[in-house]
């Protein structure tokens, strides 16, 4: 399992929407098994991706955890930043 963090000017809602588009049915086709306004958890392909977005003072902090999807998580981080 790997953990990552990235800061962004996007809102937490925008980050979660981007995660749904990137990892969900229209993207990598992972299943969103748990979701709420601040986080989403995907499973598929023998692994998982967890995305949590929270607001800080001036930026949104995005915490990601993954197993088997490291390359795609890093690509998503670049898109969000």
Order of alpha helices (4+ residues) and beta strands (2+ residues): beta-alpha-beta-beta-beta-beta-alpha
